[in-house]
């Protein structure tokens, strides 16, 4: 069993690395996004540059911190509740001949699933960004074209195939073509919808309040929605970029929670970790004699 668990962890690490490959390749292999032109009278790419209300670092830290804290607290309460009732009937799992606390095992498992979905979501987002190559709303100001005659002498319907930017930083120049879908929207939607799904399945209804878990879910979705809308407010993305990213993140979160995490079923009631009550009920059912209607013989 110890070797089997260790092998499974090793293989899962390889799978996580494979899912992260698209993002790593796009970001570090100097791959250019699709070069698309624009109409000279397009007002949607002439917005001023604005700093981000929510930085990428803040988004990752807050969303990750919330998931880790809530999952950890919830699993600790579940674990001690099961231990207090003495319903655990099998030993803790073995990994490399080391007995691992099942509470810690469950927390790490759910966070691992969260990370796998995060990498998948980011990979799909980056594929969309580099493939579509849509210009950001502040493209003209950040690009600062060398030849601006077409701005003052624009004919309606005139399409600019290529523009030479005076922006010296190639990284910033490439980022101007990565508007669709919004990475902030997809990441915030994924993290918060995943957490809202976890709350629904793992936090019970309390006797003193019926709506506590729903308020927590509302906070999660509201935070994700505000983060997504801030990208339009900061002129970083077009509304359709945000909508596409939010839909993508939601789909990946639901798929991860439903199929990879198996709907967050109680880890103490399936697999090799059974509750004694379930085992006793099963034994009683098997021991009950079958009732035969003698009148029908």
C-alpha positions in Angstrom: 0.0 0.0 0.0 2.8 2.4 0.8 4.5 1.8 -2.5 1.2 2.2 -4.3 0.5 5.5 -2.7 4.0 6.8 -3.4 3.8 5.7 -7.0 0.4 7.4 -7.4 1.8 10.7 -6.0 4.8 10.5 -8.4 2.6 9.9 -11.4 0.2 12.7 -10.3 3.2 15.1 -10.1 4.1 14.2 -13.7 0.5 14.8 -14.8 0.5 18.3 -13.1 3.7 19.2 -14.9 2.2 18.1 -18.3 -0.8 20.3 -17.7 1.5 23.3 -16.9 3.4 22.8 -20.1 1.3 25.2 -22.3 1.6 28.1 -19.9 5.4 27.6 -19.5 6.0 27.3 -23.2 4.0 30.4 -24.1 5.6 32.5 -21.3 9.2 31.4 -21.6 9.7 30.2 -25.1 9.4 33.7 -26.6 6.4 32.7 -28.7 4.8 35.7 -30.3 1.0 36.1 -30.0 -1.1 36.3 -33.2 -0.4 39.6 -34.9 -3.7 41.1 -35.9 -4.5 44.6 -37.2 -7.2 47.0 -36.4 -9.5 49.7 -38.0 -8.0 53.2 -37.7 -11.3 54.5 -36.3 -11.6 51.8 -33.6 -12.2 53.7 -30.4 -12.1 50.6 -28.2 -8.3 50.5 -28.2 -7.7 54.2 -27.5 -8.4 54.2 -23.7 -5.7 55.6 -21.4 -3.4 53.4 -19.5 -4.4 52.7 -15.9 -2.7 50.7 -13.2 -4.4 47.5 -12.0 -6.8 47.8 -9.1 -6.1 44.1 -8.3 -2.6 42.9 -9.2 -1.9 39.4 -10.3 0.2 38.8 -7.2 -2.7 39.9 -4.9 -5.2 37.8 -6.8 -3.1 34.7 -6.5 -2.3 35.2 -2.8 -5.9 36.1 -1.7 -7.6 33.4 -3.7 -5.1 30.8 -2.7 -5.1 31.8 1.0 -8.9 31.7 1.2 -9.1 28.2 -0.3 -6.3 26.8 1.9 -7.6 28.3 5.1 -11.3 27.3 4.6 -10.4 23.8 3.3 -8.0 23.2 6.2 -10.4 24.4 8.9 -13.3 22.4 7.5 -11.2 19.2 7.2 -9.8 19.5 10.7 -13.4 19.8 12.1 -14.5 16.8 10.1 -11.5 14.7 11.1 -11.9 15.4 14.8 -15.6 14.8 14.6 -15.1 11.4 13.2 -12.3 10.6 15.7 -14.5 11.8 18.6 -17.3 9.4 17.5 -14.8 6.6 17.1 -16.1 5.9 13.6 -12.7 5.4 12.0 -12.1 1.7 11.4 -8.9 1.6 9.3 -5.4 3.0 10.0 -3.9 6.1 8.5 -2.5 5.8 5.0 1.1 4.8 4.4 3.4 6.8 2.1 7.0 5.6 1.8 6.4 3.5 4.9 5.4 6.6 6.8 2.0 6.8 8.5 0.4 10.0 7.4 -2.4 11.7 9.4 -5.6 11.3 7.4 -6.7 14.9 8.1 -3.4 16.2 6.6 -3.8 13.7 3.8 -7.2 15.0 2.9 -6.2 18.7 3.1 -3.2 18.1 0.8 -5.4 16.0 -1.6 -8.0 18.8 -2.0 -5.3 21.5 -2.4 -3.5 19.3 -4.9 -6.8 19.0 -6.9 -7.2 22.8 -6.6 -3.7 23.3 -8.0 -4.3 20.8 -10.9 -7.4 22.7 -11.9 -5.6 26.0 -11.6 -2.9 24.8 -14.0 -5.5 23.5 -16.4 -7.4 26.8 -16.3 -4.3 28.9 -16.8 -3.2 26.7 -19.7 -6.5 27.1 -21.4 -6.5 30.8 -20.8 -3.0 31.2 -22.3 -3.9 29.1 -25.3 -6.8 31.6 -25.9 -4.6 34.6 -25.4 -1.8 33.6 -27.8 -4.1 32.2 -30.4 -6.6 35.2 -30.6 -4.1 38.0 -30.1 -6.8 40.6 -29.3 -5.5 44.1 -28.7 -6.0 45.6 -25.2 -8.2 48.7 -24.7 -5.0 50.9 -24.0 -3.1 49.5 -27.0 -2.6 52.9 -28.8 -1.3 54.7 -25.8 1.0 51.9 -24.7 2.2 51.2 -28.2 2.8 54.8 -29.1 3.0 54.2 -32.9 5.9 55.7 -34.7 3.8 56.8 -37.7 0.7 58.5 -36.6 -0.5 60.0 -39.9 -3.3 57.4 -40.1 -4.7 58.7 -36.8 -5.4 62.2 -38.2 -6.1 61.1 -41.7 -8.3 58.1 -41.0 -10.7 56.9 -43.7 -13.8 55.1 -42.4 -13.3 51.3 -42.7 -9.5 51.7 -43.2 -7.8 48.6 -41.8 -4.2 48.9 -40.4 -2.4 45.6 -41.1 0.8 46.5 -39.2 1.9 49.2 -36.9 5.4 50.0 -35.7 5.4 50.7 -31.9 8.0 52.8 -30.2 7.5 50.7 -27.0 11.0 49.4 -26.4 10.0 46.6 -24.0 9.1 43.5 -26.1 7.4 41.9 -23.1 5.0 44.8 -22.7 4.5 44.9 -26.5 3.4 41.3 -26.5 1.2 41.8 -23.5 -0.8 44.4 -25.5 -2.0 41.6 -27.7 -3.2 39.3 -24.9 -6.6 40.7 -24.1 -8.8 37.7 -24.7 -9.7 36.0 -22.5 -9.1 37.8 -19.2 -6.7 35.9 -17.0 -7.9 37.7 -13.9 -11.5 36.8 -14.7 -10.7 33.2 -15.4 -8.5 32.8 -12.3 -10.8 34.5 -9.9 -13.8 32.6 -11.2 -12.0 29.3 -11.0 -10.8 29.8 -7.4 -14.0 31.2 -6.0 -16.4 28.9 -7.8 -14.3 25.9 -6.7 -14.4 27.2 -3.1 -18.1 27.8 -3.3 -18.7 24.3 -4.5 -16.5 23.0 -1.6 -18.5 25.0 0.9 -21.7 23.6 -0.4 -20.6 20.0 -0.1 -18.4 20.0 3.0 -19.9 22.7 5.4 -23.1 21.5 7.0 -26.2 23.5 7.9 -25.9 24.8 11.5 -28.8 24.7 13.9 -28.4 28.3 14.9 -28.2 29.7 11.3 -29.5 28.4 8.0 -27.7 30.9 5.7 -24.1 30.9 6.9 -22.8 28.7 4.2 -24.7 30.7 1.6 -23.3 34.0 2.8 -19.8 32.5 2.5 -20.6 31.4 -1.1 -22.0 34.9 -1.9 -18.7 36.5 -0.6 -16.7 34.1 -2.9 -18.7 34.9 -6.0 -18.9 38.6 -5.2 -15.1 38.8 -4.9 -14.6 37.0 -8.2 -17.1 39.2 -9.9 -15.5 42.4 -8.6 -12.1 41.2 -9.7 -13.4 40.5 -13.2 -15.2 43.9 -13.4 -12.1 45.8 -12.3 -10.4 44.7 -15.4 -12.9 46.6 -17.5 -12.7 49.6 -15.1 -8.9 49.7 -15.4 -9.1 49.5 -19.3 -7.1 46.2 -19.2 -9.8 44.2 -21.0 -12.9 44.5 -23.1 -16.2 43.4 -21.5 -16.3 40.3 -23.8 -12.8 39.4 -22.6 -14.0 39.4 -19.0 -17.1 37.5 -19.9 -15.1 34.8 -21.7 -12.6 34.4 -18.9 -15.3 34.2 -16.3 -17.2 31.5 -18.2 -14.0 29.6 -18.8 -12.9 29.7 -15.1 -16.4 28.7 -14.0 -16.5 25.7 -16.3 -13.1 24.5 -15.3 -14.0 24.9 -11.6 -17.2 22.9 -11.9 -15.5 20.2 -13.9 -12.6 19.9 -11.4 -14.9 19.9 -8.4 -17.5 17.5 -9.9 -15.3 14.9 -11.6 -11.7 15.3 -10.2 -12.7 15.9 -6.6 -15.8 13.6 -7.1 -18.1 16.3 -5.7 -16.1 16.5 -2.4 -17.7 13.3 -1.0 -16.8 12.7 2.6 -13.4 11.0 2.5 -14.3 9.0 5.6 -17.3 7.3 4.0 -15.9 5.8 0.8 -12.8 3.9 -0.3 -10.9 2.0 2.3 -11.8 4.4 5.1 -15.2 3.2 6.2 -17.4 4.3 9.1 -18.1 1.6 11.6 -21.8 2.4 11.5 -21.8 1.7 7.7 -20.1 -1.6 8.2 -22.4 -2.6 11.1 -25.5 -1.8 9.0 -24.1 -3.8 6.1 -23.5 -6.8 8.3 -27.0 -6.6 9.8 -28.5 -6.5 6.3 -26.4 -9.5 5.2 -27.3 -11.4 8.5 -31.1 -10.9 8.2 -32.9 -14.0 6.9 -34.8 -13.6 3.7 -38.6 -13.6 4.3 -40.4 -16.2 2.2 -44.1 -16.2 1.7 -45.1 -19.8 2.5 -48.6 -19.3 1.2 -47.2 -18.9 -2.3 -45.6 -22.4 -2.2 
